[in-house]
Structure formats: structure tokens, C-alpha cells
Amino acid sequence: MNKTVRAKKHLGQHFLHDEGIASKIAKTLSLKGYDRVLEIGPGMGILTKYLIKMPVDVVAMEIDRESVEYLKNHFSQDGLKIVQADFLSADLSQLFGSDQWAITGNFPYNISSQILFKTLEWRTHIPEFTGMFQKEVAQRICQAAGSKVYGILSVLTQAFYETEYLFTVKPGVFNPPPKVDSGVLRLRRKENFSLDCDEALFFKVVKTAFQQRRKTLRNSLKTFQLSDKLKEDAIFGQRPEQLSVEAFVALTRKLEADANSNNK
């Protein structure tokens, strides 16, 4: 039985070894609206051991074969399913069907944003998401309009979820310690999480606007072939970080209407 797992740099592994922090992360889950939890990147299971004490079924998804073997050797509880898979390419419907389920974990920094983007794709199934990111990424996700760090992740996440930065975690509680602080956040899906616009276009507008964040929307959204009349709208004189989620929804509706009138 392997006693420990070697952290692999190419997988972005930093194993948490502080029991208090692990317990605190587990307690960020409200357990409201779901009875299944997906833990991404359990490593050696320091968080897993607290999750399996809760009244939920736990799926521990781990890409690292050595970690999977460790988990199988050390955890045999009912209500725990250990899956060797890459979350970013996994077919989640095979695991959860049409159920509602939450996500938690100590996420590898190198794929944390991609984890969040995939969560947004599955938002109709995920009422809650908690976990640990690089601190500046966690803060960016929760940041309000007007800030220099407000961006794509902020707008897209806040469109569908209430965001909350919970607490900071110092490097010394990991092995090996990362070079930066970490931050734990919680996302709770809004009661009404459908947008009053074309949602696919909304995603495209937000991403395109922030790709040239220093430019006004009149310039950054040129690829949308804006009519001269629409360009006169005051919103196009603003930069993307000045727009709230609601303003981006309104902007998307304006682009929809403009495209429809041009096609007539």
C-alpha cells in the first residue's frame, strides 16, 4: 500500500496537508438542492475524508493514476465513487444523469478557469460550486464592475451565480507550497438563472469585448458589424469593465435587435 503520492508539477499538484482548512472547505457546501457532490482533484483525499462524513454521495474525480490507487487503498466507504478521468473532457451525464449536484475541490491552478467555464456549461445541473483557486483568480471571479480585474470570468459567472469570496489560504499548508496565496469561494446559482437575451450571443459578446479591454465597445465589437445608428448609442462609448452583468445583457439585446433589422 503506497504511503504517499508524489506531487506532479505537470498536473499542477499541491497537496493540502492542513486538516483544519480541509474541514473548512467541506463546510462551505450548504447541501441545499442536491445530494451528490463531485470533488475534482482529490489527491490523497484530505478533503474527501470530510465530504464522505456528510449526507451526500461523493464522486472523487482524479486524473492521476497514482492518486487513484492511493484513494482506492485508503477509502472504501459506501457513498464514495472514485473515478479516474479528466474533468475537462469527462462526460458528466454518464455520472450524474439528470440529477442536481455540487462541485468542490482544491483545483489545480493551471486549469481552474477551464473548470469554471465547464461548470457554466453545466449550470442547469450545478446549483452550488465551492473550492480553492489561486487567490487573484478567486477575487477576480467575485469582483464587481468598475475594477481593473473585473473581466470575462467575473461577468459570465455572476450572470448565473451569486459569488462570495470566503477566505484566504497561505502557501505553507500545501506540499509543495505554491508561490502565491490561495482563495476559497462559493457560487450559489441564482433562482432565476436564465438571461433575457440570446445566451450564446451573450457569451460571445462578453468574451469579444474583454479581448480588447482597453478599447471602447465601439471598437472592440467591430466584428459584429454594428449599424451606424447603433454605434451612436452611449453604451458603445464605454469600456467593458464599466458594464455590469445587466448592462451586458442589455447590450446583447441591442446587438440582437440590430442584426435583425439589418437582415430585413
MIROMI-181992 format. One record per atom (N, C-alpha, C, O): z, x, y; residue in one letter. Coordinates in steps of 0.05 Angstrom, whole numbers, padded with zeros to 5 digits, always signed. Layout:
BEGIN
ZXYA ...
This chain:
BEGIN
+00000+00017-00024M +00000+00000+00000M +00000+00018+00025M +00018+00034+00028M -00021+00014+00043N -00022+00031+00066N +00000+00025+00086N +00005+00001+00092N +00014+00045+00095K +00038+00041+00113K +00030+00035+00141K +00044+00021+00155K +00007+00046+00150T -00001+00042+00178T -00031+00044+00179T -00045+00053+00161T -00042+00035+00202V -00071+00035+00206V -00077+00054+00229V -00064+00053+00250V -00097+00070+00226R -00105+00089+00247R -00121+00074+00268R -00141+00060+00261R -00113+00076+00293A -00128+00063+00315A -00155+00076+00318A -00157+00101+00319A -00176+00060+00320K -00203+00070+00322K -00214+00065+00350K -00215+00043+00360K -00221+00087+00363K -00230+00086+00391K -00255+00069+00395K -00256+00054+00415K -00274+00070+00376H -00298+00055+00379H -00294+00025+00377H -00311+00009+00386H -00271+00017+00367L -00264-00012+00366L -00245-00020+00388L -00237-00043+00391L -00239-00001+00405G -00221-00006+00428G -00193-00014+00419G -00179-00029+00433G -00184-00002+00397Q -00158-00010+00386Q -00134+00004+00400Q -00134+00029+00402Q -00115-00011+00409H -00090-00002+00420H -00069-00020+00407H -00066-00043+00415H -00054-00010+00388F -00036-00027+00373F -00010-00031+00388F +00004-00012+00394F -00003-00056+00394L +00022-00063+00406L +00045-00058+00387L +00043-00065+00363L +00066-00045+00397H +00089-00040+00379H +00115-00051+00389H +00136-00045+00378H +00114-00066+00411D +00138-00077+00423D +00141-00106+00413D +00126-00124+00420D +00162-00110+00397E +00167-00137+00385E +00172-00158+00407E +00164-00181+00404E +00186-00150+00428G +00192-00169+00449G +00167-00180+00463G +00165-00204+00468G +00148-00162+00468I +00123-00170+00480I +00107-00188+00461I +00095-00208+00470I +00106-00181+00436A +00092-00197+00416A +00103-00225+00415A +00088-00245+00414A +00130-00227+00414S +00143-00254+00413S +00136-00269+00439S +00132-00294+00438S +00135-00256+00461K +00130-00268+00487K +00101-00279+00488K +00096-00301+00499K +00082-00264+00477I +00054-00273+00476I +00052-00298+00458I +00038-00317+00466I +00065-00298+00435A +00064-00321+00417A +00075-00346+00431A +00064-00368+00428A +00095-00343+00448K +00107-00365+00462K +00090-00376+00485K +00097-00396+00497K +00068-00362+00491T +00051-00372+00513T +00035-00396+00503T +00024-00411+00519T +00034-00400+00477L +00019-00424+00466L +00037-00449+00468L +00060-00449+00460L +00025-00470+00479S +00040-00495+00483S +00041-00512+00458S +00058-00529+00454S +00021-00507+00439L +00018-00523+00415L +00012-00553+00421L +00018-00570+00404L +00000-00558+00444K -00007-00585+00451K -00037-00590+00448K -00053-00576+00460K -00043-00610+00432G -00071-00618+00428G -00086-00603+00406G -00110-00605+00404G -00071-00588+00390Y -00084-00573+00368Y -00062-00565+00348Y -00039-00564+00355Y -00071-00560+00324D -00052-00550+00304D -00063-00526+00288D -00054-00520+00266D -00084-00514+00300R -00096-00490+00288R -00099-00469+00310R -00106-00475+00333R -00094-00444+00303V -00096-00422+00322V -00113-00399+00311V -00109-00391+00288V -00131-00389+00327L -00146-00365+00319L -00135-00341+00334L -00135-00340+00358L -00126-00321+00319E -00117-00296+00331E -00140-00276+00327E -00149-00271+00305E -00149-00265+00350I -00171-00245+00350I -00159-00217+00350I -00143-00211+00368I -00167-00201+00332G -00159-00173+00331G -00129-00169+00325G -00115-00157+00341G -00119-00179+00302P -00091-00178+00296P -00081-00150+00290P -00057-00145+00291P -00099-00131+00283G -00090-00104+00277G -00071-00103+00253G -00078-00110+00231G -00046-00095+00259M -00026-00093+00237M -00007-00117+00238M +00014-00118+00224M -00014-00138+00253G +00000-00163+00251G +00026-00166+00267G +00042-00183+00260G +00030-00150+00288I +00055-00153+00302I +00057-00180+00316I +00079-00191+00319I +00035-00191+00326L +00034-00218+00337L +00032-00239+00315L +00044-00260+00317L +00018-00232+00294T +00014-00251+00272T +00040-00261+00261T +00044-00284+00255T +00059-00242+00258K +00085-00249+00246K +00100-00271+00261K +00116-00286+00250K +00095-00272+00288Y +00108-00293+00304Y +00092-00319+00303Y +00103-00341+00304Y +00065-00316+00302L +00048-00340+00301L +00053-00356+00275L +00053-00381+00276L +00057-00342+00253I +00060-00357+00227I +00087-00371+00225I +00091-00386+00206I +00105-00365+00243K +00130-00380+00244K +00128-00406+00258K +00146-00423+00258K +00105-00410+00272M +00101-00434+00288M +00088-00456+00271M +00075-00450+00251M +00091-00481+00279P +00080-00504+00263P +00050-00507+00267P +00040-00528+00275P +00035-00485+00261V +00006-00486+00263V -00006-00470+00240V +00007-00453+00228V -00031-00476+00233D -00046-00459+00214D -00059-00437+00230D -00070-00441+00252D -00057-00412+00220V -00067-00389+00235V -00090-00376+00220V -00089-00371+00196V -00112-00371+00235V -00134-00355+00224V -00133-00328+00239V -00135-00327+00264V -00129-00306+00224A -00128-00280+00236A -00156-00267+00231A -00163-00261+00208A -00171-00263+00253M -00198-00252+00250M -00199-00223+00259M -00192-00217+00282M -00207-00206+00241E -00206-00177+00246E -00231-00164+00236E -00240-00169+00214E -00244-00147+00253I -00269-00134+00246I -00264-00109+00229I -00281-00101+00213I -00240-00097+00232D -00234-00071+00220D -00224-00075+00191D -00204-00088+00186D -00239-00064+00172R -00233-00067+00143R -00205-00056+00137R -00191-00068+00120R -00198-00034+00148E -00172-00022+00142E -00149-00041+00151E -00129-00043+00138E -00153-00053+00175S -00132-00072+00184S -00131-00097+00167S -00109-00107+00162S -00154-00106+00157V -00155-00129+00139V -00139-00124+00114V -00124-00141+00104V -00143-00100+00102E -00129-00092+00078E -00099-00091+00083E -00083-00100+00067E -00091-00081+00107Y -00063-00079+00114Y -00051-00107+00116Y -00030-00113+00105Y -00065-00125+00129L -00055-00153+00133L -00052-00167+00106L -00033-00181+00101L -00072-00163+00088K -00071-00176+00062K -00048-00165+00045K -00036-00180+00029K -00041-00140+00049N -00019-00128+00035N +00009-00136+00045N +00028-00137+00030N +00010-00143+00071H +00036-00148+00084H +00041-00177+00090H +00063-00185+00096H +00020-00194+00089F +00023-00223+00095F +00011-00240+00073F -00013-00237+00067F +00026-00257+00062S +00016-00275+00041S +00026-00303+00046S +00027-00319+00027S +00033-00309+00070Q +00045-00336+00077Q +00024-00358+00075Q +00000-00354+00080Q +00034-00381+00067D +00017-00405+00069D +00012-00410+00099D +00028-00404+00116D -00012-00422+00104G -00018-00427+00132G -00031-00404+00147G -00036-00406+00171G -00035-00382+00133L -00048-00358+00145L -00074-00352+00130L -00074-00349+00105L -00096-00351+00144K -00122-00344+00132K -00131-00318+00146K -00133-00318+00170K -00136-00298+00130I -00145-00272+00141I -00176-00270+00137I -00185-00272+00114I -00190-00266+00158V -00220-00265+00157V -00230-00239+00169V -00223-00232+00191V -00246-00225+00153Q -00259-00201+00164Q -00285-00209+00177Q -00304-00216+00163Q -00286-00208+00203A -00310-00217+00218A -00309-00207+00246A -00287-00201+00257A -00332-00207+00259D -00334-00201+00288D -00334-00227+00302D -00353-00243+00299D -00314-00232+00319F -00312-00258+00333F -00338-00264+00348F -00346-00287+00350F -00350-00244+00360L -00373-00249+00378L -00397-00259+00363L -00414-00273+00374L -00399-00253+00336S -00422-00263+00321S -00414-00283+00299S -00431-00294+00285S -00388-00289+00297A -00379-00308+00276A -00387-00337+00282A -00388-00345+00305A -00394-00351+00261D -00400-00380+00263D -00373-00395+00261D -00363-00399+00239D -00363-00402+00284L -00336-00414+00285L -00335-00442+00273L -00314-00451+00264L -00358-00455+00272S -00358-00482+00260S -00352-00480+00230S -00342-00500+00218S -00359-00458+00217Q -00353-00454+00189Q -00323-00453+00184Q -00313-00460+00162Q -00308-00443+00204L -00279-00440+00201L -00264-00465+00210L -00244-00473+00198L -00273-00478+00231F -00257-00499+00243F -00270-00527+00243F -00258-00547+00250F -00296-00528+00235G -00309-00554+00235G -00309-00566+00263G -00316-00554+00282G -00300-00591+00264S -00299-00605+00290S -00270-00606+00301S -00265-00620+00321S -00252-00591+00289D -00224-00590+00298D -00221-00578+00326D -00238-00564+00336D -00198-00584+00338Q -00189-00571+00363Q -00172-00547+00354Q -00155-00550+00336Q -00175-00525+00368W -00160-00501+00361W -00157-00483+00385W -00173-00483+00404W -00135-00467+00384A -00129-00449+00406A -00137-00420+00399A -00140-00414+00375A -00139-00403+00419I -00144-00374+00414I -00121-00359+00427I -00112-00365+00449I -00113-00337+00413T -00094-00318+00425T -00100-00291+00414T -00116-00288+00395T -00088-00270+00426G -00092-00243+00415G -00087-00222+00436G -00084-00227+00460G -00087-00198+00426N -00086-00174+00443N -00115-00163+00442N -00122-00148+00424N -00131-00171+00461F -00160-00168+00459F -00169-00139+00466F -00159-00127+00485F -00188-00128+00450P -00199-00102+00457P -00212-00103+00485P -00227-00121+00491P -00205-00085+00502Y -00215-00085+00529Y -00246-00085+00530Y -00258-00098+00548Y -00258-00071+00512N -00287-00067+00514N -00303-00092+00508N -00327-00093+00514N -00291-00113+00496I -00305-00138+00491I -00290-00162+00502I -00298-00185+00495I -00270-00158+00518S -00253-00181+00527S -00269-00201+00543S -00265-00225+00540S -00287-00192+00561S -00303-00211+00576S -00322-00227+00558S -00326-00251+00563S -00333-00213+00538Q -00351-00227+00519Q -00336-00248+00503Q -00346-00269+00497Q -00311-00242+00496I -00294-00261+00482I -00290-00286+00499I -00291-00309+00489I -00286-00282+00525L -00282-00305+00543L -00308-00321+00546L -00307-00346+00547L -00331-00307+00548F -00356-00322+00551F -00361-00339+00526F -00370-00362+00528F -00355-00328+00502K -00359-00344+00478K -00339-00368+00477K -00346-00389+00468K -00315-00363+00487T -00295-00385+00488T -00306-00408+00506T -00303-00431+00499T -00319-00401+00528L -00330-00421+00546L -00352-00436+00532L -00356-00460+00536L -00368-00423+00515E -00389-00437+00500E -00376-00457+00481E -00388-00478+00475E -00352-00451+00471W -00339-00469+00451W -00317-00486+00465W -00299-00495+00451W -00319-00490+00491R -00297-00503+00506R -00291-00531+00496R -00268-00540+00499R -00310-00545+00484T -00304-00572+00475T -00284-00572+00452T -00273-00592+00445T -00281-00549+00439H -00263-00546+00416H -00237-00531+00422H -00219-00531+00406H -00236-00518+00446I -00214-00500+00451I -00198-00510+00476I -00206-00504+00498I -00176-00524+00471P -00160-00535+00494P -00142-00514+00506P -00133-00517+00529P -00137-00492+00492E -00119-00471+00503E -00127-00444+00494E -00137-00440+00471E -00123-00424+00511F -00131-00396+00506F -00110-00379+00519F -00105-00381+00543F -00096-00362+00504T -00077-00343+00516T -00083-00315+00505T -00095-00312+00484T -00073-00295+00519G -00077-00268+00508G -00076-00246+00529G -00072-00251+00553G -00080-00222+00519M -00077-00198+00535M -00104-00185+00541M -00120-00180+00523M -00109-00180+00566F -00133-00167+00576F -00124-00142+00592F -00100-00137+00596F -00143-00125+00600Q -00138-00105+00620Q -00128-00121+00645Q -00139-00141+00651Q -00108-00110+00658K -00095-00125+00680K -00115-00134+00701K -00114-00157+00709K -00132-00117+00709E -00150-00124+00731E -00170-00146+00723E -00179-00162+00739E -00177-00147+00697V -00195-00168+00687V -00179-00195+00687V -00190-00215+00695V -00155-00194+00677A -00138-00218+00676A -00134-00230+00704A -00135-00254+00708A -00129-00212+00723Q -00125-00221+00751Q -00151-00232+00763Q -00151-00252+00778Q -00174-00220+00756R -00199-00229+00766R -00205-00258+00756R -00215-00275+00771R -00199-00263+00730I -00204-00289+00718I -00188-00311+00734I -00198-00333+00737I -00164-00303+00743C -00146-00323+00756C -00149-00323+00786C -00136-00339+00799C -00166-00306+00797Q -00168-00303+00826Q -00182-00327+00840Q -00200-00339+00828Q -00173-00333+00864A -00184-00355+00879A -00208-00346+00896A -00211-00322+00901A -00224-00364+00905A -00247-00358+00922A -00237-00344+00947A -00215-00348+00957A -00254-00326+00957G -00248-00311+00981G -00239-00282+00976G -00239-00266+00994G -00232-00277+00951S -00223-00250+00944S -00247-00232+00936S -00268-00242+00927S -00244-00206+00940K -00266-00188+00933K -00270-00185+00903K -00291-00178+00894K -00249-00192+00888V -00251-00190+00859V -00259-00217+00845V -00263-00218+00821V -00260-00238+00862Y -00269-00264+00852Y -00299-00262+00844Y -00315-00253+00860Y -00305-00270+00819G -00332-00266+00810G -00341-00286+00788G -00330-00308+00786G -00360-00277+00772I -00371-00295+00751I -00349-00305+00733I -00348-00329+00728I -00332-00287+00722L -00311-00296+00704L -00292-00316+00717L -00284-00336+00705L -00286-00312+00742S -00268-00330+00757S -00280-00358+00759S -00267-00377+00752S -00305-00360+00768V -00317-00386+00773V -00322-00401+00746V -00314-00424+00744V -00334-00388+00727L -00341-00401+00702L -00315-00410+00687L -00315-00432+00676L -00295-00393+00687T -00270-00401+00673T -00256-00424+00687T -00248-00443+00675T -00253-00421+00714Q -00239-00441+00729Q -00254-00468+00731Q -00242-00488+00738Q -00279-00468+00724A -00294-00493+00724A -00284-00512+00702A -00285-00536+00705A -00274-00500+00680F -00266-00516+00657F -00237-00514+00650F -00226-00531+00635F -00223-00493+00660Y -00195-00488+00652Y -00178-00483+00676Y -00187-00472+00697Y -00153-00492+00674E -00132-00483+00693E -00123-00455+00685E -00116-00451+00661E -00124-00436+00703T -00118-00408+00696T -00091-00400+00708T -00083-00409+00729T -00077-00384+00692E -00050-00375+00700E -00045-00347+00691E -00045-00341+00667E -00040-00329+00710Y -00032-00301+00703Y -00002-00302+00697Y +00014-00309+00714Y +00006-00293+00673L +00033-00296+00665L +00051-00272+00669L +00071-00273+00682L +00043-00249+00658F +00059-00225+00662F +00043-00199+00656F +00022-00200+00643F +00053-00177+00666T +00041-00151+00663T +00054-00135+00641T +00078-00137+00636T +00038-00120+00626V +00048-00104+00604V +00041-00075+00609V +00017-00068+00614V +00060-00057+00608K +00056-00029+00613K +00044-00014+00589K +00047-00023+00566K +00030+00009+00594P +00017+00023+00572P +00035+00033+00550P +00026+00035+00527P +00060+00039+00556G +00078+00052+00536G +00084+00035+00512G +00096+00046+00493G +00077+00009+00512V +00084-00008+00489V +00061-00008+00468V +00062-00024+00449V +00041+00009+00473F +00018+00010+00455F +00016+00038+00442F +00026+00057+00452F +00003+00038+00418N -00003+00063+00405N -00033+00062+00397N -00040+00046+00380N -00050+00080+00408P -00044+00098+00431P -00042+00082+00457P -00054+00060+00459P -00028+00092+00477P -00026+00078+00502P -00052+00078+00517P -00064+00099+00519P -00061+00055+00528P -00085+00055+00545P -00079+00069+00571P -00056+00075+00577P -00099+00073+00587K -00096+00087+00613K -00090+00068+00636K -00086+00077+00658K -00089+00042+00629V -00085+00022+00650V -00064+00002+00641V -00058+00000+00617V -00054-00014+00660D -00036-00036+00653D -00052-00059+00641D -00076-00061+00644D -00038-00075+00626S -00050-00099+00614S -00038-00124+00627S -00016-00123+00639S -00051-00147+00624G -00041-00172+00635G -00046-00194+00616G -00067-00196+00603G -00026-00212+00614V -00027-00235+00596V -00032-00260+00612V -00019-00264+00633V -00052-00276+00604L -00058-00300+00618L -00058-00324+00600L -00058-00321+00575L -00059-00348+00612R -00062-00372+00596R -00083-00390+00610R -00082-00394+00634R -00101-00401+00594L -00121-00420+00603L -00115-00447+00589L -00113-00448+00565L -00113-00468+00605R -00109-00495+00594R -00133-00512+00603R -00138-00515+00627R -00147-00523+00584R -00171-00538+00590R -00165-00562+00608R -00145-00576+00603R -00181-00567+00627K -00177-00590+00645K -00182-00616+00630K -00197-00617+00611K -00168-00636+00639E -00171-00663+00626E -00200-00672+00628E -00211-00682+00608E -00211-00669+00651N -00239-00675+00655N -00254-00649+00659N -00254-00638+00681N -00266-00638+00637F -00278-00612+00639F -00309-00613+00638F -00322-00593+00632F -00320-00637+00644S -00349-00638+00647S -00355-00637+00676S -00342-00649+00693S -00376-00623+00683L -00383-00618+00711L -00403-00639+00720L -00420-00649+00705L -00402-00646+00746D -00420-00666+00757D -00446-00653+00766D -00455-00655+00789D -00458-00639+00747C -00484-00625+00752C -00495-00616+00725C -00482-00620+00704C -00519-00605+00725D -00530-00593+00701D -00514-00567+00694D -00516-00548+00709D -00499-00568+00673E -00481-00546+00667E -00495-00520+00660E -00486-00498+00668E -00518-00521+00647A -00533-00497+00641A -00544-00484+00667A -00544-00460+00670A -00553-00501+00685L -00562-00491+00711L -00538-00480+00727L -00541-00459+00741L -00515-00492+00726F -00491-00482+00739F -00485-00454+00730F -00480-00436+00747F -00485-00449+00704F -00480-00421+00694F -00501-00402+00705F -00494-00380+00714F -00526-00410+00705K -00547-00393+00715K -00544-00387+00745K -00548-00364+00754K -00537-00407+00761V -00533-00404+00789V -00510-00384+00795V -00513-00366+00811V -00488-00388+00782V -00464-00371+00786V -00471-00342+00779V -00465-00323+00794V -00483-00337+00756K -00489-00310+00747K -00510-00297+00766K -00507-00273+00773K -00530-00312+00774T -00550-00301+00792T -00539-00294+00819T -00545-00273+00831T -00522-00312+00830A -00510-00307+00856A -00494-00282+00857A -00495-00266+00876A -00477-00277+00836F -00459-00254+00837F -00473-00228+00828F -00461-00207+00831F -00497-00230+00818Q -00511-00205+00812Q -00518-00189+00837Q -00521-00165+00836Q -00519-00203+00859Q -00523-00190+00886Q -00502-00202+00905Q -00509-00215+00925Q -00477-00196+00898R -00455-00210+00912R -00453-00203+00942R -00440-00219+00956R -00464-00181+00951R -00462-00175+00979R -00483-00189+00996R -00481-00190+01021R -00502-00201+00983K -00523-00216+00997K -00515-00245+01001K -00498-00256+00986K -00527-00258+01021T -00522-00287+01024T -00537-00301+01001T -00556-00290+00990T -00529-00326+00996L -00542-00341+00975L -00572-00346+00981L -00588-00349+00962L -00579-00346+01006R -00607-00350+01013R -00624-00328+01002R -00648-00332+00994R -00613-00304+01000N -00627-00281+00989N -00623-00277+00959N -00641-00270+00945N -00598-00281+00950S -00592-00276+00922S -00604-00297+00903S -00608-00292+00879S -00610-00321+00914L -00621-00342+00897L -00651-00347+00902L -00661-00369+00897L -00665-00326+00911K -00693-00329+00917K -00710-00337+00893K -00730-00351+00895K -00701-00328+00869T -00716-00334+00845T -00717-00364+00838T -00733-00372+00822T -00700-00380+00852F -00700-00409+00847F -00721-00423+00864F -00723-00447+00864F -00737-00407+00879Q -00759-00418+00895Q -00750-00441+00913Q -00759-00464+00911Q -00731-00434+00930L -00719-00454+00948L -00740-00464+00968L -00756-00449+00979L -00739-00490+00974S -00756-00501+00994S -00746-00492+01022S -00723-00485+01025S -00764-00492+01041D -00756-00484+01068D -00734-00502+01079D -00715-00492+01093D -00735-00527+01073K -00715-00546+01082K -00688-00539+01070K -00668-00540+01084K -00687-00533+01044L -00662-00527+01031L -00650-00501+01042L -00625-00499+01045L -00667-00482+01048K -00657-00456+01059K -00641-00459+01085K -00625-00443+01092K -00647-00482+01099E -00633-00486+01124E -00604-00496+01121E -00588-00496+01139E -00598-00505+01096D -00571-00515+01090D -00551-00492+01095D -00555-00469+01087D -00529-00499+01108A -00509-00478+01116A -00497-00463+01093A -00489-00440+01095A -00497-00476+01069I -00485-00462+01046I -00499-00437+01039I -00488-00418+01027I -00525-00436+01045F -00541-00412+01038F -00536-00388+01056F -00546-00366+01051F -00521-00392+01077G -00513-00370+01094G -00488-00356+01085G -00479-00337+01096G -00476-00367+01064Q -00451-00356+01053Q -00456-00336+01030Q -00478-00336+01018Q -00436-00320+01025R -00437-00302+01002R -00423-00316+00978R -00406-00333+00983R -00429-00308+00953P -00418-00323+00930P -00388-00323+00929P -00376-00343+00920P -00375-00301+00937E -00345-00301+00935E -00332-00321+00954E -00308-00326+00952E -00347-00332+00973Q -00336-00352+00991Q -00336-00380+00980Q -00323-00398+00991Q -00350-00384+00957L -00353-00411+00946L -00332-00417+00925L -00329-00401+00906L -00319-00440+00927S -00301-00450+00906S -00318-00460+00883S -00342-00462+00885S -00305-00467+00861V -00319-00479+00838V -00333-00504+00847V -00356-00509+00840V -00319-00521+00863E -00330-00546+00872E -00355-00541+00889E -00375-00556+00888E -00354-00520+00905A -00378-00513+00922A -00401-00504+00905A -00424-00510+00911A -00396-00490+00884F -00417-00481+00865F -00429-00506+00851F -00453-00506+00846F -00413-00525+00844V -00423-00550+00832V -00441-00564+00852V -00463-00573+00845V -00432-00566+00877A -00448-00579+00898A -00474-00564+00902A -00496-00576+00906A -00473-00537+00902L -00497-00520+00905L -00516-00526+00882L -00541-00528+00887L -00506-00528+00858T -00523-00533+00835T -00537-00560+00838T -00561-00562+00831T -00523-00580+00847R -00535-00606+00852R -00557-00605+00873R -00578-00617+00870R -00553-00589+00894K -00573-00586+00914K -00599-00573+00902K -00621-00581+00909K -00595-00553+00885L -00618-00540+00873L -00633-00559+00854L -00657-00558+00852L -00617-00575+00840E -00630-00595+00822E -00647-00614+00838E -00670-00619+00831E -00636-00625+00860A -00650-00644+00876A -00674-00631+00889A -00695-00644+00890A -00672-00607+00898D -00694-00592+00910D -00717-00588+00890D -00740-00592+00897D -00710-00580+00866A -00730-00576+00845A -00744-00602+00838A -00768-00603+00834A -00729-00624+00837N -00741-00650+00830N -00760-00659+00852N -00781-00671+00846N -00753-00655+00877S -00770-00664+00899S -00796-00647+00900S -00817-00657+00908S -00793-00621+00892N -00817-00604+00893N -00836-00611+00870N -00860-00605+00872N -00825-00623+00848N -00842-00629+00825N -00856-00656+00828N -00873-00664+00812N -00849-00671+00849K -00861-00697+00853K -00889-00695+00864K -00903-00715+00868K 
